[in-house]
Amino acid sequence: MDPNQPPVENYANPKTCFFHVFFKAGALAFYILSSLFFSSFVIIFVVTVFLAALDFWVVKNLSGRILVGLRWWNEIDDMGESVWKFESLDQESLARMNKKDSWLFWWTLYLTAVAWTVLGIFSLIKFQADYLLVVGVCLTLSIANIIGFTKCRKDAKKQFQQFATQTIASQFSSTLQSAFSV
């Protein structure tokens, strides 16, 4: 082993990474392979949507928080308006997040949506409207997580920029005050 070569970074949270990928792969694999084993559309629909719902929950509530330090949810306020809420770790903690964990999180999030889209196109080509319904539900759950985490990441960057601007402004102001108080 070359001592000049940097050490290979491993996954910091392998169990979380496993479950982040497991339910995505499980839903996709079951949907693709189920027609070989089951003739009942109801079974295929229920199991596939159940696995996709588990994936949605795991990503939204566990792996998003652990792997990339982000969390989002949506509330309805007193006026009946939909309000997006975002949480993120502070910038120092976000900077320390494992790059491999983060890479796995974002790539699987986007690739799953692409896979469901391709499967939806196949369902359209085959004129299978019932299977298009399954794909539509799974794609909706996948896109909801993409939108939520993308907005959360942008909100975290915006908060950091505001914090940095305020810190610089306060430092500048205190420097000016001390310079003129002499």
N, C-alpha and C positions, 0 to 999 in steps of 0.2 A: 504494500500500500504506500502510495506516495505521500510523504508528510506535508508537501506543499499544496496538496489537493484539499479543498475545504470539505468538512464533514457533510455527509448527506443528511438532510433534515428529514426526520420521520414524522409521522402523524402524531400530534400531541394528544388527540382524543380518538383512538382507533375504534372504540365501541360506538361512540356517537357517529363516526364516519360510516361504520358498518350499517347502522340502522338508518342513517340518512340515505344510503344507497339501496338497502335491502327492500324497503317498501316500494320504492320507485321501480326497481327491477322486478319485484314480485308482481306488481300490478301489470306491468308491460308483458312479462313472461306468461302470466296466467291468461291475459287477454289473447295473446298470440297463439298459445298452445292449447287453450281450452277447447277449441273446436275439434281437436283430435280425440278428446276424452269425454266431452259432454255434448249432448244434442239439445239440452235445455237452455234457451236463451236467458231465462230467469236466473239460473245458477251463475251463468257467465256474467250477467249484469251485476248481480248482488255481490259476488266475490270480488270482481274487478273494482267496482265502486267502493267497496269496503276497504280494499287495500289502498286505493288512491286516497280515501279519506284518512286512513291511518298515516299515510305519507304526508298529507297536508298538515295534520296535527303535529307529527314529529318534527317536520321542518319548521313550522311556525312557532312552536312552543319550546322545542329542545335544541335541535341542531343549529338553528339560526342564532340562538343565544350563545351556545357553547362554541361553535366553529367560527363565527364571524362577529360575535358580540352585538348582534342587532335583534330587536324585537319590535313587532308591530301588531296593532289591533285596530279595529274599527268600532266606534260607538255611535249611538244615536243620541244627540243632545236633546234638551228640553223643547227645542223648536222643531224637532223631527228631522233635523239635518244630520247627514252622515259626516262624522268627524274622524279623520285618521289620527292615530296616536303612535308616536315613535319613541323607542328607547334605544340608547346605544351606550356602550362603555365610553369612558373618557378617552381622549386621543392617545394618551400614553399607553393605556391598556390595549386599545385597538392596534397601535403600532407593534405591540408585542405578540399579537395573534400569530399563530402558526400559519405560514404561507401555504403549506400543503393542504391543511384543513380548509383554508379559505378557497384555494383553487378548486378542491373537490366540491365544496359547497356550491360555488357559482356555476361551474361547468355542468354538474349534474342537474342543477335547477333549470338551466337553459336547454340542455340536451333532452331532458324528459319532455319538455314542451314541444321540441322539434319532433321527437319520436311520435308523440300523440298526434301531431299535425299530419305526419306522413301516414300514420294508420288511418286517420280520418279521410285523407285523400284516397287511400285504397278502398275504404268503405263506400265512398262516393262512386268510384269507378266501378265497383262491383254491384252498385245499387242496393246496398244493405243499410237501409235507413235505421233499423233497430240497433245495429252495431255502431252506427254513427252517433246514436244517442249515448252509448257508453263512452265513446271517445270524447264527445262533447262535454260530458260531466267531468271526466278525468282531465281534459285540457283546461276546463274552467278552473278547477282546483289548482292546477299547476301554474296557470297564468296569474291567479290571485296571489300566490306566493311570490312570483316574480315581481309583480307590481308592488306589493307590500315591501319586500326587501330592497327593491331598487329605490323606492321613495324614502325608505328608512336610511339607506346609505347616503343619499343626497342630503337628507335632513341632518345627518351626523356631520357631513362635511361643512354644511352651512353653519351649524352651531360652532364648529371649530373655528371657522373663519371669523365669525362674530366675536368669539372669545379672544382670538388673536388680535383682532382690531381693537377691542376694548382694552386689552392688556397693553398694547403698544401706545394707545392714546393716553392711558393713565400714566405710563412710564414717561412719555413725552411731557405731559402736563406737570408731573412732579419734578422733572428735570428743569423745566422752565421756572417753576415756582422757586426751586432751590437756587437757581442761577440769579434770579432777580431779588431774592430775599437777602442776598449778601450785601 
